[in-house]
Amino acid sequence: MFGFINKVTLSALVALAAGGAVAQDVRIGAMREGSSWYVFAATLEQIIEPILGDNSVEVIARGGGVANPLVVQGGNAEIALSNVATAIWAYEGADVYEGRSAPDIRALVGGLNDVYVGVLARNDFLTARGATDLDDILSSDQPIRVLMKPVGSSAVPVADMIFAAAGTSADEIKANGGDIIQVDTGQIADMIRNGAADVYIDTMIKGHPTITEVALTTPVTFLDLPDGIAAHANELGLEIGTYGPWFEGQTAAATGANLGTVLIASASLDEEKAYQITKAIIENAAALQSSHAAFARFDPAVAADISNTGIPLHPGAERYFREAGLIQ
């Protein structure tokens, strides 16, 4: 499993994620500008900077679910958004991290939003193939071109899991004359519109700009994950659930693998700062919920639950949650 990420060293990935950051009191690892994580981080910056002091906070507009735990572990950000699943993988040193680990990351606030990795396909491809079942499509020896973002996206290791559940792999797809195409976000919609890819795997977040553009400009169908996905998901600490219908052409909910979102911090982050950041998020939940549709269902009451954090709480966060009566 995880054949894609093993082809690029994680040290290079982390350098890409954190490169060029200027030292600040609190640097927030997010993702590119325009992403839901960037919007959340920018909103958080506005909330906590008055508490921590002018020019004390910086949003790092790079990284991703896989990279951010190592960005924090390496001291290139004090806090960062992470998937719950990738935080667990990094904390435990799972295979996806090629022998690296992030034992010094801690959770501040969990349950920020659900992040389902799902699959869509061009309708004209499905018509030509005469199939709408992802199991059949992936396990067939007919060529298929699968599109996804580059290494660093949480969707990449989950794609390996999806292939395995269908009884195939990236190498086998290529051997059958197909391809695994990994491009930056800005190229995805054009590639789908131009028929340069057949199937697209990504995080299906409500309001996701790329998925929205794809669905509005190309007739597509959102496909359920393969039947055998549950065993693979459990192995990786993922939950299978449903998302949508959120997008044009999505007439019913589709199954996806939920990665979750948690705000993590370095264990070395000052306890009082961790306390104040956690307090600010919980007490300004409404502002964060309204910042992006993806965070509309954030529930502060369960923000400290281990099912929503994946890893141990930072002592500062734990102190706040106890004082607020959210944990015993």
Buried (B, 14 or more C-beta within 10 A) or exposed (E): BBBBBBEBEBEEBBBBBBEEBEEBBBBBBBBBEEBBBBBBBBBBBEBBBEEBEEEBBBBBBBBBBBBBBBBBBBEBBBBBBBBBBBBBBBBBBBEBBBEBBBEBBBBBBBBBBBBBBBBBBBBEBBEEBEBBBBBEBBBBEEEBBBBBBBBBBBBBBBBBBBBBBBEBBBEBBEEBEBBBBBBEBEBBBBBBBEEBBBBBBBBBBBBBEBBBBBBEEBEBBBBBBBEBBBEBBEEBBBBBEBBBEBBBBBEEBBBBBBBBBBBBBBBEBBEEBBBBBBBBBBEBBEBBBEBBBBBEEBEBEEBBBEEBBBBBBBBBBBBBBEEBEBBE
